[in-house]
Amino acid sequence: MTAEAVETGPRAGTAAPAADDRPLRIALLTYKGNPFCGGQGVYVRHLGRELARLGHRVEVIGAQPYPVLDEGVPLTELPSLDLYRQSDPFRTPGRGEFRDWIDLAEVATMWTGGFPEPLTFSLRARRHLLARRGDFDVIHDNQTLGYGLLGDLGAPLVTTIHHPITVDRQLDLDAAGSRRRRASVRRWYAFTRMQKRVARRLPSVLTVSGSSQQEIVEHLGVRRDRIGVVHIGPTPTSGRPIRPSPRCPAGSSPRPAPTSRSRASSTWLRHWPSSAPRTPRPTSWSSAGGPRTAPSPRPSSGTRSRTPSGSSRA
């Protein structure tokens, strides 16, 4: 249970926790933990830290790129072949790097245009967890949703789904300009069929917002009553005012830098300035393509924003 869940209390229809509840031994799984790109590494770091602060014993089990964790939260490395490492993406491993049939499946899937890591990590995690049966009270998966996590793992399983990757798949398909490109997109996202099947068979799913819950129902076919929402966001007491700098002196207009994980999502940039109508309109803004003149904002009925989080190792 996270700190936010403690504050909001038990969900309707569930029993209150017993007064003699002991701390839990939690295995927190993440098939990727990059602390600088995407949100998986950030989520795992902060969730692990907060669970540990509640008195639980948390152990993160992950693959490359490994997450940066806080003191008191150990990392057990469950290495893949690291086929998408930044210095050598889509590399072909040397013969001596192959250890078993899972490694062969990982390379074969990459060679045929697929993304193997959710499946292959789940298979390695299953083998690891069964070898340590009795070490954990609960297993918390961070959106791996691989076949290896079905069935008996030696402890109950709960999975966080931040949002269905089928959303990204559809964005890329909509942006594909040719049949060949669409075929390539479908092959790359073939793992989403597995994630749909696994999600429907899980007894309990967590997500981070009401909109994500709705997407999980619509895209993955998970029943709404099996999805719990534990919101994430900034803590009001942990922020500090931004100090003026030579690049952005006091009183000047800020230069926001929007980012996106999907190339197809660049179409939303023209709508982005209207997402925060109460802030001063920037004279310029930066994206992956470099600085541009800010487009005129469109009227908006409300404000919706997300605050990224990230920090160095404690």
Secondary structure, DSSP 8 states (H G I E B T S, - for coil): --HHHHHH-S-TTS----TT----EEEEEES---SSSSSHHHHHHHHHHHHHHTT-EEEEEE-SS-----TT--EEE-----TT-TTSTT----GGG--SHHHHHHHHHHHTT---HHHHHHHHHHHHHHHTTTS-SEEEEES---GGGSS--SS-EEEE-SS-THHHHHHHHHH--SHHHHHHHHHHTTHHHHHHHHHHH-S-EEESSHHHHHHIIIII---GGGEEE------GGG-------SSS-TTS--------S-GGGGGGGGTGGGG-TTS---SEEEETTEEEE-------SS------------
